[in-house]
């Protein structure tokens, strides 16, 4: 996420970190580079100007110039200003109303609106422990109604049926009545999208808003459209009292222009980031954490929260006891670790949150992908229980059989066994001296 921006800013600020003394000249040079990085990231020009002015004012003040580590102090100023630009704090959904709480979703066609309805339903069920009913008023595309019904079944949300022949207002009135009778906490309304903004579309959604009086009116926008996303959000905000934005496809956005422009242009907070195709791939938007990621400082808090949600505690405790007793780490344990990683959103999602990862080249990061982990799992699944417990018995003929079973090459088997041995060695170090000894042993081997 935002890799290009992160790499460019990281390179510029790294040069300053080691400076014993900052001058007007090297601050100006650094700010020029930051300005170019933001413009290349497709951040709106007025936003860039305001951001640079704020950083410059603080950079030439006592806070930075008289610091014992002025380079690091300037990096902190840039981080603080990035955080302020995106909204300072995470804005939660306001669902503390008499049920049903109504959420109206707006957006252009192709922005990921219907998928976001399903993702938000799952998030509310999981994190707010509330029941959810979804309904589509997209009478122009019957396929959109069918898509929402399929996604609702996938995430375990209620679905209120609608037809292309019905009036959108009639549909939502029926859905609200159904929710009240069945004591449903939240109703999410998926509205019709268009390929562009038009008067008819705006009139219809204004009419729905008047009837529903929703507690949340969320605008769904594709982050990969850059500052155009912020401008489109502004047009919607002028027509509707938006309460927030859901930024989709953020995992594929290398620039970050939308995330850095929307709050300043619309005055509305980004509430969620869509970070993948899976229905669980929705994250609350924390400006401070995102600015840390952009500057290559990682996002340990989100990583810990994700681990707490997705890691199987029973399996983790069982493995810890096993290692403590010195029974060893086998290939079945290794497969469990791969599965846990996949449950946490895959390697790309995890790498984005690891501090210092931006210092690894994009080419090197590109070689690490989820496909590799799927292949590794397939290899282990092609082994017998004996081979998983005693990998030393896997010789040439067994390797050929395992490779054929996994649809891969013998070289892939050799690579997995080598990676497993490294992991096994790390686990053995942990059993002897705990995490502290493990980290000391790894010092100097880490790429960041």
ZAGUZA-259817 format. One record per residue (C-alpha): residue in one letter; x negated, y, z negated. Coordinates in nm, 2 decimals, always signed. Layout:
REM ZAGUZA-259817
[rec 'A' [X Y Z]] ...
This chain:
REM ZAGUZA-259817
[rec 'X' [+0.00 +0.00 +0.00]] [rec 'X' [-0.14 +0.34 +0.11]] [rec 'X' [-0.47 +0.17 +0.20]] [rec 'X' [-0.60 +0.44 +0.44]] [rec 'X' [-0.52 +0.73 +0.20]] [rec 'X' [-0.67 +0.54 -0.09]] [rec 'X' [-0.99 +0.46 +0.10]] [rec 'X' [-1.04 +0.82 +0.22]] [rec 'X' [-0.97 +0.98 -0.12]] [rec 'X' [-1.18 +0.71 -0.30]] [rec 'X' [-1.48 +0.79 -0.07]] [rec 'X' [-1.45 +1.16 -0.13]] [rec 'X' [-1.41 +1.15 -0.50]] [rec 'X' [-1.67 +0.88 -0.55]] [rec 'X' [-1.93 +1.14 -0.43]] [rec 'X' [-1.82 +1.38 -0.70]] [rec 'X' [-1.81 +1.13 -0.99]] [rec 'X' [-2.19 +1.12 -1.01]] [rec 'X' [-2.24 +1.49 -0.99]] [rec 'X' [-2.41 +1.64 -1.30]] [rec 'X' [-2.28 +1.98 -1.21]] [rec 'X' [-2.00 +2.11 -0.99]] [rec 'X' [-2.03 +2.43 -0.79]] [rec 'X' [-1.78 +2.63 -0.59]] [rec 'X' [-1.94 +2.49 -0.27]] [rec 'X' [-1.91 +2.12 -0.35]] [rec 'X' [-1.56 +2.16 -0.49]] [rec 'X' [-1.46 +2.34 -0.17]] [rec 'X' [-1.62 +2.06 +0.04]] [rec 'X' [-1.43 +1.79 -0.16]] [rec 'X' [-1.10 +1.98 -0.14]] [rec 'X' [-1.14 +2.01 +0.24]] [rec 'X' [-1.18 +1.63 +0.26]] [rec 'X' [-0.88 +1.57 +0.03]] [rec 'X' [-0.68 +1.81 +0.25]] [rec 'X' [-0.77 +1.61 +0.56]] [rec 'X' [-0.69 +1.28 +0.39]] [rec 'X' [-0.35 +1.41 +0.30]] [rec 'X' [-0.27 +1.55 +0.65]] [rec 'X' [-0.39 +1.22 +0.81]] [rec 'X' [-0.15 +1.04 +0.56]] [rec 'X' [+0.13 +1.24 +0.72]] [rec 'X' [+0.20 +1.44 +0.41]] [rec 'X' [+0.40 +1.76 +0.50]] [rec 'X' [+0.18 +2.06 +0.55]] [rec 'X' [+0.36 +2.29 +0.28]] [rec 'X' [+0.32 +2.00 +0.03]] [rec 'X' [-0.06 +1.97 +0.11]] [rec 'X' [-0.11 +2.35 +0.08]] [rec 'X' [+0.06 +2.36 -0.26]] [rec 'X' [-0.12 +2.05 -0.39]] [rec 'X' [-0.47 +2.18 -0.28]] [rec 'X' [-0.39 +2.52 -0.44]] [rec 'X' [-0.30 +2.36 -0.77]] [rec 'X' [-0.61 +2.14 -0.77]] [rec 'X' [-0.84 +2.44 -0.68]] [rec 'X' [-0.70 +2.65 -0.96]] [rec 'X' [-0.77 +2.38 -1.22]] [rec 'X' [-1.10 +2.27 -1.06]] [rec 'X' [-1.27 +2.61 -1.10]] [rec 'X' [-1.14 +2.65 -1.45]] [rec 'X' [-1.30 +2.55 -1.78]] [rec 'X' [-1.13 +2.22 -1.78]] [rec 'X' [-1.36 +2.09 -1.51]] [rec 'X' [-1.66 +2.33 -1.49]] [rec 'X' [-1.74 +2.30 -1.86]] [rec 'X' [-1.68 +1.93 -1.89]] [rec 'X' [-1.97 +1.70 -1.98]] [rec 'X' [-1.87 +1.49 -1.67]] [rec 'X' [-1.73 +1.75 -1.43]] [rec 'X' [-1.71 +1.50 -1.14]] [rec 'X' [-1.49 +1.27 -1.34]] [rec 'X' [-1.29 +1.56 -1.47]] [rec 'X' [-1.21 +1.67 -1.12]] [rec 'X' [-1.09 +1.31 -1.03]] [rec 'X' [-0.86 +1.33 -1.33]] [rec 'X' [-0.72 +1.67 -1.21]] [rec 'X' [-0.65 +1.51 -0.86]] [rec 'X' [-0.48 +1.22 -1.03]] [rec 'X' [-0.27 +1.45 -1.26]] [rec 'X' [-0.16 +1.66 -0.96]] [rec 'X' [-0.07 +1.35 -0.75]] [rec 'X' [+0.14 +1.23 -1.04]] [rec 'X' [+0.31 +1.57 -1.07]] [rec 'X' [+0.37 +1.59 -0.70]] [rec 'X' [+0.56 +1.26 -0.71]] [rec 'X' [+0.77 +1.34 -1.01]] [rec 'X' [+0.56 +1.30 -1.33]] [rec 'X' [+0.78 +1.02 -1.48]] [rec 'X' [+0.98 +0.72 -1.37]] [rec 'X' [+1.35 +0.81 -1.33]] [rec 'X' [+1.58 +0.52 -1.44]] [rec 'X' [+1.92 +0.44 -1.31]] [rec 'X' [+2.21 +0.60 -1.50]] [rec 'X' [+2.44 +0.32 -1.57]] [rec 'X' [+2.56 +0.43 -1.92]] [rec 'X' [+2.92 +0.50 -1.81]] [rec 'X' [+3.26 +0.33 -1.85]] [rec 'X' [+3.25 +0.03 -1.62]] [rec 'X' [+3.24 -0.01 -1.33]] [rec 'X' [+2.94 +0.22 -1.27]] [rec 'X' [+2.94 +0.29 -0.90]] [rec 'X' [+2.62 +0.32 -0.69]] [rec 'X' [+2.66 +0.46 -0.33]] [rec 'X' [+2.38 +0.37 -0.09]] [rec 'X' [+2.32 +0.60 +0.21]] [rec 'X' [+2.06 +0.58 +0.49]] [rec 'X' [+1.99 +0.55 +0.86]] [rec 'X' [+2.03 +0.22 +1.05]] [rec 'X' [+1.71 +0.01 +1.03]] [rec 'X' [+1.59 +0.17 +0.70]] [rec 'X' [+1.65 -0.15 +0.51]] [rec 'X' [+1.96 -0.03 +0.33]] [rec 'X' [+2.16 -0.36 +0.32]] [rec 'X' [+1.85 -0.56 +0.20]] [rec 'X' [+1.80 -0.29 -0.06]] [rec 'X' [+2.16 -0.34 -0.19]] [rec 'X' [+2.07 -0.70 -0.25]] [rec 'X' [+1.74 -0.62 -0.41]] [rec 'X' [+1.89 -0.36 -0.64]] [rec 'X' [+2.17 -0.61 -0.73]] [rec 'X' [+1.91 -0.86 -0.84]] [rec 'X' [+1.71 -0.60 -1.03]] [rec 'X' [+2.01 -0.48 -1.22]] [rec 'X' [+2.11 -0.84 -1.31]] [rec 'X' [+1.76 -0.93 -1.42]] [rec 'X' [+1.65 -0.61 -1.60]] [rec 'X' [+1.97 -0.45 -1.71]] [rec 'X' [+2.16 -0.78 -1.77]] [rec 'X' [+2.48 -0.65 -1.60]] [rec 'X' [+2.72 -0.81 -1.36]] [rec 'X' [+2.72 -0.67 -1.00]] [rec 'X' [+2.97 -0.66 -0.72]] [rec 'X' [+2.86 -0.55 -0.37]] [rec 'X' [+3.08 -0.42 -0.09]] [rec 'X' [+3.01 -0.31 +0.27]] [rec 'X' [+3.20 -0.02 +0.44]] [rec 'X' [+3.00 -0.07 +0.77]] [rec 'X' [+3.31 -0.13 +0.98]] [rec 'X' [+3.11 -0.06 +1.30]] [rec 'X' [+2.88 -0.36 +1.26]] [rec 'X' [+3.06 -0.68 +1.15]] [rec 'X' [+2.71 -0.84 +1.14]] [rec 'X' [+2.62 -0.60 +0.85]] [rec 'X' [+2.91 -0.73 +0.65]] [rec 'X' [+2.81 -1.09 +0.71]] [rec 'X' [+2.45 -1.01 +0.62]] [rec 'X' [+2.55 -0.86 +0.29]] [rec 'X' [+2.77 -1.16 +0.21]] [rec 'X' [+2.47 -1.39 +0.27]] [rec 'X' [+2.23 -1.18 +0.06]] [rec 'X' [+2.49 -1.15 -0.22]] [rec 'X' [+2.51 -1.53 -0.24]] [rec 'X' [+2.13 -1.54 -0.25]] [rec 'X' [+2.09 -1.31 -0.54]] [rec 'X' [+2.40 -1.43 -0.73]] [rec 'X' [+2.60 -1.10 -0.70]] [rec 'X' [+2.97 -1.08 -0.64]] [rec 'X' [+3.09 -0.99 -0.29]] [rec 'X' [+3.41 -0.81 -0.20]] [rec 'X' [+3.51 -0.89 +0.16]] [rec 'X' [+3.59 -0.63 +0.42]] [rec 'X' [+3.70 -0.62 +0.78]] [rec 'X' [+3.60 -0.41 +1.08]] [rec 'X' [+3.97 -0.31 +1.12]] [rec 'X' [+3.99 -0.15 +0.77]] [rec 'X' [+3.94 +0.21 +0.66]] [rec 'X' [+3.62 +0.26 +0.45]] [rec 'X' [+3.82 +0.43 +0.17]] [rec 'X' [+4.07 +0.15 +0.16]] [rec 'X' [+3.78 -0.10 +0.13]] [rec 'X' [+3.61 +0.08 -0.17]] [rec 'X' [+3.94 +0.14 -0.35]] [rec 'X' [+4.01 -0.24 -0.33]] [rec 'X' [+3.66 -0.32 -0.45]] [rec 'X' [+3.68 -0.09 -0.75]] [rec 'X' [+4.02 -0.23 -0.84]] [rec 'X' [+3.88 -0.58 -0.82]] [rec 'X' [+3.58 -0.48 -1.04]] [rec 'X' [+3.81 -0.34 -1.31]] [rec 'X' [+4.03 -0.65 -1.32]] [rec 'X' [+3.73 -0.88 -1.34]] [rec 'X' [+3.53 -0.67 -1.59]] [rec 'X' [+3.23 -0.62 -1.35]] [rec 'X' [+2.97 -0.37 -1.48]] [rec 'X' [+2.83 -0.23 -1.15]] [rec 'X' [+2.97 -0.18 -0.80]] [rec 'X' [+2.72 -0.11 -0.52]] [rec 'X' [+2.86 +0.03 -0.20]] [rec 'X' [+2.67 -0.03 +0.13]] [rec 'X' [+2.77 +0.25 +0.37]] [rec 'X' [+2.74 +0.25 +0.75]] [rec 'X' [+2.41 +0.35 +0.90]] [rec 'X' [+2.34 +0.53 +1.23]] [rec 'X' [+2.04 +0.55 +1.46]] [rec 'X' [+2.04 +0.93 +1.39]] [rec 'X' [+2.21 +1.18 +1.17]] [rec 'X' [+2.55 +1.29 +1.32]] [rec 'X' [+2.85 +1.48 +1.19]] [rec 'X' [+3.09 +1.18 +1.20]] [rec 'X' [+2.86 +0.98 +0.98]] [rec 'X' [+2.82 +1.26 +0.73]] [rec 'X' [+3.19 +1.33 +0.72]] [rec 'X' [+3.26 +0.97 +0.64]] [rec 'X' [+3.01 +0.94 +0.36]] [rec 'X' [+3.12 +1.27 +0.21]] [rec 'X' [+3.48 +1.13 +0.21]] [rec 'X' [+3.36 +0.81 +0.03]] [rec 'X' [+3.17 +1.02 -0.22]] [rec 'X' [+3.47 +1.23 -0.31]] [rec 'X' [+3.68 +0.91 -0.36]] [rec 'X' [+3.42 +0.72 -0.56]] [rec 'X' [+3.25 +0.99 -0.76]] [rec 'X' [+2.95 +0.76 -0.80]] [rec 'X' [+2.70 +0.78 -1.10]] [rec 'X' [+2.42 +0.72 -0.85]] [rec 'X' [+2.39 +0.82 -0.48]] [rec 'X' [+2.07 +0.67 -0.35]] [rec 'X' [+1.92 +0.75 -0.01]] [rec 'X' [+1.73 +0.45 +0.14]] [rec 'X' [+1.45 +0.55 +0.38]] [rec 'X' [+1.16 +0.37 +0.56]] [rec 'X' [+0.83 +0.49 +0.41]] [rec 'X' [+0.65 +0.42 +0.74]] [rec 'X' [+0.83 +0.71 +0.91]] [rec 'X' [+0.60 +0.94 +0.69]] [rec 'X' [+0.71 +1.31 +0.65]] [rec 'X' [+1.00 +1.24 +0.88]] [rec 'X' [+1.14 +1.03 +0.59]] [rec 'X' [+1.12 +1.34 +0.36]] [rec 'X' [+1.29 +1.56 +0.62]] [rec 'X' [+1.57 +1.31 +0.68]] [rec 'X' [+1.62 +1.28 +0.30]] [rec 'X' [+1.65 +1.66 +0.28]] [rec 'X' [+1.93 +1.66 +0.55]] [rec 'X' [+2.12 +1.40 +0.35]] [rec 'X' [+2.06 +1.58 +0.02]] [rec 'X' [+2.20 +1.90 +0.17]] [rec 'X' [+2.52 +1.71 +0.26]] [rec 'X' [+2.54 +1.48 -0.05]] [rec 'X' [+2.45 +1.53 -0.41]] [rec 'X' [+2.17 +1.26 -0.40]] [rec 'X' [+2.04 +1.13 -0.74]] [rec 'X' [+1.74 +0.95 -0.60]] [rec 'X' [+1.56 +0.77 -0.32]] [rec 'X' [+1.46 +0.41 -0.25]] [rec 'X' [+1.15 +0.40 -0.04]] [rec 'X' [+1.14 +0.07 +0.17]] [rec 'X' [+0.85 -0.11 +0.34]] [rec 'X' [+0.60 +0.06 +0.11]] [rec 'X' [+0.38 -0.26 +0.13]] [rec 'X' [+0.32 -0.20 +0.50]] [rec 'X' [+0.26 +0.18 +0.47]] [rec 'X' [-0.11 +0.25 +0.48]] [rec 'X' [-0.06 +0.63 +0.48]] [rec 'X' [+0.18 +0.73 +0.19]] [rec 'X' [+0.31 +1.05 +0.34]] [rec 'X' [+0.67 +0.98 +0.25]] [rec 'X' [+0.59 +0.90 -0.11]] [rec 'X' [+0.39 +1.22 -0.15]] [rec 'X' [+0.64 +1.45 +0.03]] [rec 'X' [+0.99 +1.34 -0.07]] [rec 'X' [+1.00 +1.48 -0.43]] [rec 'X' [+0.87 +1.82 -0.33]] [rec 'X' [+1.09 +1.86 -0.02]] [rec 'X' [+1.42 +1.72 -0.16]] [rec 'X' [+1.37 +1.78 -0.54]] [rec 'X' [+1.50 +1.43 -0.59]] [rec 'X' [+1.30 +1.15 -0.75]] [rec 'X' [+1.19 +0.83 -0.58]] [rec 'X' [+1.35 +0.56 -0.81]] [rec 'X' [+1.24 +0.24 -0.64]] [rec 'X' [+0.98 +0.10 -0.40]] [rec 'X' [+1.06 -0.18 -0.16]] [rec 'X' [+0.74 -0.38 -0.15]] [rec 'X' [+0.82 -0.69 +0.06]] [rec 'X' [+1.09 -0.89 +0.24]] [rec 'X' [+1.19 -1.11 -0.06]] [rec 'X' [+1.49 -1.00 -0.26]] [rec 'X' [+1.27 -0.98 -0.57]] [rec 'X' [+1.04 -0.73 -0.40]] [rec 'X' [+1.17 -0.41 -0.56]] [rec 'X' [+0.97 -0.20 -0.81]] [rec 'X' [+1.07 +0.10 -1.02]] [rec 'X' [+0.87 +0.40 -0.90]] [rec 'X' [+0.62 +0.51 -1.16]] [rec 'X' [+0.44 +0.82 -1.02]] [rec 'X' [+0.14 +0.78 -1.27]] [rec 'X' [+0.09 +0.42 -1.17]] [rec 'X' [+0.12 +0.49 -0.80]] [rec 'X' [-0.14 +0.78 -0.82]] [rec 'X' [-0.37 +0.53 -1.00]] [rec 'X' [-0.33 +0.29 -0.71]] [rec 'X' [-0.39 +0.56 -0.45]] [rec 'X' [-0.72 +0.66 -0.63]] [rec 'X' [-0.83 +0.29 -0.65]] [rec 'X' [-0.78 +0.28 -1.03]] [rec 'X' [-0.53 -0.01 -1.01]] [rec 'X' [-0.21 -0.05 -1.19]] [rec 'X' [-0.27 -0.28 -1.48]] [rec 'X' [+0.06 -0.20 -1.66]] [rec 'X' [+0.27 -0.32 -1.36]] [rec 'X' [+0.04 -0.62 -1.33]] [rec 'X' [+0.11 -0.72 -1.69]] [rec 'X' [+0.48 -0.66 -1.66]] [rec 'X' [+0.49 -0.87 -1.35]] [rec 'X' [+0.30 -1.15 -1.52]] [rec 'X' [+0.54 -1.14 -1.82]] [rec 'X' [+0.84 -1.17 -1.58]] [rec 'X' [+0.71 -1.44 -1.35]] [rec 'X' [+0.45 -1.66 -1.52]] [rec 'X' [+0.59 -1.98 -1.67]] [rec 'X' [+0.49 -1.95 -2.03]] [rec 'X' [+0.53 -2.32 -2.10]] [rec 'X' [+0.29 -2.41 -1.83]] [rec 'X' [+0.04 -2.14 -1.93]] [rec 'X' [+0.04 -2.25 -2.30]] [rec 'X' [+0.01 -2.62 -2.19]] [rec 'X' [-0.30 -2.53 -1.97]] [rec 'X' [-0.45 -2.32 -2.25]] [rec 'X' [-0.42 -2.61 -2.50]] [rec 'X' [-0.56 -2.86 -2.25]] [rec 'X' [-0.87 -2.64 -2.18]] [rec 'X' [-0.92 -2.58 -2.55]] [rec 'X' [-0.93 -2.95 -2.61]] [rec 'X' [-1.19 -2.99 -2.34]] [rec 'X' [-0.98 -3.21 -2.12]] [rec 'X' [-1.07 -3.01 -1.81]] [rec 'X' [-0.90 -2.82 -1.53]] [rec 'X' [-0.78 -3.04 -1.24]] [rec 'X' [-0.63 -2.98 -0.90]] [rec 'X' [-0.28 -3.01 -1.03]] [rec 'X' [-0.36 -2.72 -1.26]] [rec 'X' [-0.52 -2.53 -0.97]] [rec 'X' [-0.20 -2.58 -0.77]] [rec 'X' [+0.01 -2.44 -1.06]] [rec 'X' [-0.21 -2.13 -1.06]] [rec 'X' [-0.15 -2.08 -0.69]] [rec 'X' [+0.23 -2.11 -0.74]] [rec 'X' [+0.22 -1.86 -1.03]] [rec 'X' [+0.04 -1.62 -0.80]] [rec 'X' [+0.30 -1.66 -0.53]] [rec 'X' [+0.58 -1.60 -0.79]] [rec 'X' [+0.41 -1.27 -0.87]] [rec 'X' [+0.46 -1.14 -0.52]] [rec 'X' [+0.15 -1.29 -0.35]] [rec 'X' [-0.21 -1.20 -0.33]] [rec 'X' [-0.15 -0.87 -0.14]] [rec 'X' [+0.08 -0.74 -0.41]] [rec 'X' [-0.17 -0.84 -0.69]] [rec 'X' [-0.47 -0.69 -0.51]] [rec 'X' [-0.30 -0.36 -0.48]] [rec 'X' [-0.28 -0.34 -0.86]] [rec 'X' [-0.64 -0.45 -0.95]] [rec 'X' [-0.87 -0.17 -1.06]] [rec 'X' [-1.16 -0.10 -0.82]] [rec 'X' [-1.01 -0.31 -0.54]] [rec 'X' [-1.03 -0.01 -0.30]] [rec 'X' [-1.41 -0.03 -0.32]] [rec 'X' [-1.39 -0.36 -0.12]] [rec 'X' [-1.38 -0.29 +0.25]] [rec 'X' [-1.04 -0.32 +0.43]] [rec 'X' [-1.19 -0.59 +0.65]] [rec 'X' [-1.29 -0.81 +0.35]] [rec 'X' [-0.95 -0.75 +0.19]] [rec 'X' [-0.78 -0.84 +0.52]] [rec 'X' [-0.94 -1.19 +0.50]] [rec 'X' [-0.76 -1.27 +0.18]] [rec 'X' [-0.40 -1.34 +0.25]] [rec 'X' [-0.11 -1.55 +0.14]] [rec 'X' [-0.14 -1.78 +0.43]] [rec 'X' [-0.47 -1.91 +0.28]] [rec 'X' [-0.30 -1.99 -0.04]] [rec 'X' [-0.01 -2.17 +0.13]] [rec 'X' [-0.28 -2.39 +0.31]] [rec 'X' [-0.45 -2.46 -0.02]] [rec 'X' [-0.12 -2.57 -0.17]] [rec 'X' [-0.05 -2.79 +0.13]] [rec 'X' [-0.39 -2.96 +0.09]] [rec 'X' [-0.34 -3.04 -0.28]] [rec 'X' [+0.01 -3.17 -0.20]] [rec 'X' [-0.14 -3.41 +0.06]] [rec 'X' [-0.36 -3.57 -0.22]] [rec 'X' [-0.27 -3.86 -0.43]] [rec 'X' [-0.22 -3.81 -0.81]] [rec 'X' [-0.55 -3.98 -0.87]] [rec 'X' [-0.74 -3.75 -0.63]] [rec 'X' [-0.59 -3.44 -0.80]] [rec 'X' [-0.71 -3.57 -1.14]] [rec 'X' [-1.05 -3.69 -1.02]] [rec 'X' [-1.16 -3.47 -0.72]] [rec 'X' [-1.51 -3.64 -0.72]] [rec 'X' [-1.36 -3.94 -0.55]] [rec 'X' [-1.26 -3.74 -0.24]] [rec 'X' [-1.52 -3.84 +0.02]] [rec 'X' [-1.53 -3.83 +0.40]] [rec 'X' [-1.24 -4.08 +0.48]] [rec 'X' [-1.01 -3.93 +0.21]] [rec 'X' [-1.09 -3.58 +0.34]] [rec 'X' [-0.98 -3.68 +0.69]] [rec 'X' [-0.66 -3.83 +0.56]] [rec 'X' [-0.58 -3.52 +0.35]] [rec 'X' [-0.66 -3.29 +0.64]] [rec 'X' [-0.42 -3.48 +0.87]] [rec 'X' [-0.15 -3.48 +0.60]] [rec 'X' [-0.18 -3.10 +0.56]] [rec 'X' [-0.22 -3.03 +0.93]] [rec 'X' [-0.56 -2.87 +0.88]] [rec 'X' [-0.93 -2.93 +0.93]] [rec 'X' [-1.18 -3.12 +0.71]] [rec 'X' [-1.37 -2.78 +0.68]] [rec 'X' [-1.05 -2.65 +0.50]] [rec 'X' [-1.07 -2.93 +0.25]] [rec 'X' [-1.44 -2.86 +0.18]] [rec 'X' [-1.36 -2.49 +0.13]] [rec 'X' [-1.08 -2.57 -0.11]] [rec 'X' [-1.29 -2.81 -0.32]] [rec 'X' [-1.57 -2.55 -0.34]] [rec 'X' [-1.32 -2.29 -0.46]] [rec 'X' [-1.18 -2.54 -0.71]] [rec 'X' [-1.52 -2.61 -0.85]] [rec 'X' [-1.58 -2.24 -0.91]] [rec 'X' [-1.25 -2.21 -1.09]] [rec 'X' [-1.32 -2.52 -1.29]] [rec 'X' [-1.66 -2.38 -1.40]] [rec 'X' [-1.49 -2.05 -1.51]] [rec 'X' [-1.23 -2.25 -1.71]] [rec 'X' [-1.51 -2.44 -1.88]] [rec 'X' [-1.68 -2.12 -1.98]] [rec 'X' [-1.35 -2.00 -2.13]] [rec 'X' [-1.32 -2.32 -2.34]] [rec 'X' [-1.67 -2.27 -2.48]] [rec 'X' [-1.68 -1.90 -2.55]] [rec 'X' [-1.34 -1.75 -2.48]] [rec 'X' [-1.26 -1.46 -2.24]] [rec 'X' [-1.54 -1.24 -2.36]] [rec 'X' [-1.81 -1.49 -2.26]] [rec 'X' [-1.64 -1.56 -1.93]] [rec 'X' [-1.64 -1.19 -1.84]] [rec 'X' [-2.01 -1.15 -1.95]] [rec 'X' [-2.09 -1.44 -1.73]] [rec 'X' [-1.91 -1.29 -1.44]] [rec 'X' [-2.08 -0.95 -1.48]] [rec 'X' [-2.26 -0.85 -1.16]] [rec 'X' [-2.07 -1.11 -0.96]] [rec 'X' [-1.75 -0.91 -0.93]] [rec 'X' [-1.72 -0.71 -0.60]] [rec 'X' [-1.60 -0.39 -0.79]] 
